[in-house]
């Protein structure tokens, strides 16, 4: 595998090669990337990565760190409003 690392920028999360290979569409299982929305402003405020497998296949587990490179991949949503 490549020595790439996940990186968080203001606009997006750039994933490492290992995470990029495992990202899947849908909710069947594996790792998926989803948008976080602010319900009040109906605006996307961030992205999360969810692992769905075994007994956690329905709801999943939010990943704070990449299981492949160990970098932080969760960023707290920005406060909006006021």
C-alpha positions as CSV (number, residue, x, y, z in Angstrom):
1,X,0.0,0.0,0.0
2,X,1.0,3.6,-0.5
3,X,2.3,5.7,2.4
4,X,-0.5,8.2,1.9
5,X,-2.3,9.7,4.9
6,X,-5.8,11.1,5.4
7,X,-6.0,14.9,5.6
8,X,-8.7,17.2,6.9
9,X,-9.2,20.5,5.1
10,X,-11.9,23.1,5.6
11,X,-13.8,21.8,2.6
12,X,-13.4,18.1,2.7
13,X,-11.6,15.0,4.0
14,X,-9.0,13.5,1.6
15,X,-8.7,9.8,2.4
16,X,-5.6,7.6,2.3
17,X,-5.3,4.9,-0.3
18,X,-6.5,2.2,2.1
19,X,-9.6,4.1,3.1
20,X,-10.4,5.1,-0.5
21,X,-10.4,1.4,-1.5
22,X,-12.8,0.4,1.2
23,X,-15.4,3.2,0.8
24,X,-18.6,1.7,-0.4
25,X,-21.9,3.2,-1.7
26,X,-25.1,2.2,0.2
27,X,-25.7,0.8,3.6
28,X,-25.0,-2.9,3.0
29,X,-21.8,-3.0,5.1
30,X,-18.3,-1.8,5.2
31,X,-17.2,1.9,5.4
32,X,-19.4,4.6,4.0
33,X,-19.0,8.4,3.9
34,X,-22.0,10.5,4.7
35,X,-22.9,14.2,5.1
36,X,-23.9,15.8,8.4
37,X,-26.7,18.3,8.0
38,X,-27.8,21.2,10.2
39,X,-31.6,20.7,10.3
40,X,-32.3,24.3,11.1
41,X,-30.4,25.7,8.1
42,X,-30.7,22.6,5.9
43,X,-27.1,23.0,5.1
44,X,-24.3,20.4,5.0
45,X,-21.8,21.1,7.9
46,X,-19.4,18.2,7.7
47,X,-18.7,14.6,6.7
48,X,-18.5,11.4,8.8
49,X,-17.3,7.9,8.0
50,X,-19.4,5.1,9.3
51,X,-18.4,1.4,9.7
52,X,-21.3,-1.0,9.4
53,X,-20.6,-4.7,10.1
54,X,-22.0,-7.6,12.2
55,X,-24.3,-6.5,14.9
56,X,-23.6,-2.8,14.0
57,X,-24.8,-3.2,10.4
58,X,-28.1,-1.2,10.9
59,X,-26.8,1.9,12.8
60,X,-23.1,1.6,12.4
61,X,-20.2,3.1,14.3
62,X,-18.7,6.6,13.5
63,X,-15.0,6.5,13.0
64,X,-12.9,9.2,14.6
65,X,-9.6,7.9,13.2
66,X,-8.8,6.1,10.0
67,X,-8.2,2.4,10.6
68,X,-5.6,2.3,7.9
69,X,-3.3,5.3,8.5
70,X,-4.3,6.3,12.1
71,X,-5.0,10.0,11.2
72,X,-8.0,11.9,12.7
73,X,-10.8,11.9,10.1
74,X,-13.6,13.5,12.2
75,X,-13.9,17.3,12.6
76,X,-16.4,18.9,14.9
77,X,-19.1,20.7,12.9
78,X,-18.8,24.5,12.8
79,X,-21.2,26.5,14.9
80,X,-23.7,28.4,12.7
81,X,-26.3,31.0,13.3
82,X,-25.9,34.0,15.6
